Amino acid sequence: MSTLTRNLSETHEMIKTYCRRVEIPVLGEVAVPPPDRLAYYAGLGVLAAFQVIEWPLALVITAGHLLADQHLSGVVRGLGQALQSA
């Protein structure tokens, strides 16, 4: 498998990973992060619940990771579109 084909396949998998959506009655359609990210966020929640870290710190860390994930998925989407048009 060539490097380009491998990169395209990895990009396709990354886009599929970040495109999971769940319909919630009150909120509408919500994007669901991959299971490893959900475990990370749950861990932060547990640490905050047991007061190992303060809850504002847990919120700031979670928000930072969510913003980084959004940026990464946008970069991957742009890369996929650029490769598709080439």
C-alpha positions as CSV (number, residue, x, y, z in Angstrom):
1,M,0.0,0.0,0.0
2,S,1.5,3.4,-1.0
3,T,1.9,6.1,1.5
4,L,-0.7,8.3,-0.1
5,T,-3.3,5.5,0.0
6,R,-2.5,4.8,3.6
7,N,-2.8,8.5,4.5
8,L,-6.2,8.7,2.7
9,S,-7.4,5.6,4.4
10,E,-6.3,7.0,7.8
11,T,-8.0,10.3,7.0
12,H,-11.2,8.6,6.1
13,E,-11.2,6.7,9.3
14,M,-10.5,9.9,11.3
15,I,-13.5,11.6,9.7
16,K,-15.7,8.6,10.4
17,T,-14.6,8.7,14.0
18,Y,-15.6,12.3,14.5
19,C,-18.9,12.1,12.6
20,R,-20.9,10.0,15.1
21,R,-24.1,11.8,16.0
22,V,-26.9,11.0,18.4
23,E,-30.4,12.5,18.3
24,I,-31.3,13.8,21.8
25,P,-35.0,15.0,22.1
26,V,-34.4,18.3,23.8
27,L,-31.0,19.2,22.4
28,G,-31.3,17.8,18.9
29,E,-28.4,16.2,17.0
30,V,-25.2,16.0,19.1
31,A,-21.8,14.9,18.0
32,V,-20.4,12.1,20.1
33,P,-16.6,11.9,20.7
34,P,-14.8,8.5,20.3
35,P,-14.9,6.1,23.2
36,D,-11.4,6.9,24.4
37,R,-12.3,10.6,24.7
38,L,-15.5,9.8,26.5
39,A,-13.4,7.8,29.0
40,Y,-11.1,10.7,29.5
41,Y,-14.0,13.1,30.1
42,A,-15.6,10.7,32.5
43,G,-12.2,10.4,34.4
44,L,-12.1,14.2,34.7
45,G,-15.7,14.1,36.0
46,V,-14.8,11.5,38.6
47,L,-11.7,13.5,39.7
48,A,-13.9,16.6,40.1
49,A,-16.7,14.6,41.9
50,F,-14.2,13.3,44.5
51,Q,-12.6,16.8,44.8
52,V,-9.2,15.6,43.6
53,I,-9.3,18.6,41.2
54,E,-11.6,21.6,41.4
55,W,-14.6,21.5,39.0
56,P,-13.6,24.8,37.3
57,L,-10.3,23.2,36.4
58,A,-12.0,20.1,35.0
59,L,-14.3,22.3,32.9
60,V,-11.3,24.3,31.5
61,I,-9.4,21.1,30.7
62,T,-12.5,19.6,29.0
63,A,-13.2,22.7,27.0
64,G,-9.6,22.9,25.8
65,H,-9.7,19.3,24.6
66,L,-13.1,19.8,22.9
67,L,-11.7,22.9,21.1
68,A,-8.6,20.9,20.1
69,D,-10.7,18.1,18.8
70,Q,-12.9,20.5,16.7
71,H,-9.8,22.0,15.2
72,L,-8.3,18.6,14.4
73,S,-11.5,17.4,12.8
74,G,-11.7,20.6,10.7
75,V,-8.1,20.2,9.6
76,V,-8.7,16.5,8.7
77,R,-11.9,17.5,6.8
78,G,-10.0,20.2,4.9
79,L,-7.2,17.8,4.0
80,G,-9.7,15.2,2.8
81,Q,-11.5,17.8,0.6
82,A,-8.2,19.0,-0.8
83,L,-7.1,15.5,-1.7
84,Q,-10.4,14.7,-3.2
85,S,-10.3,17.7,-5.5
86,A,-6.7,17.0,-6.6
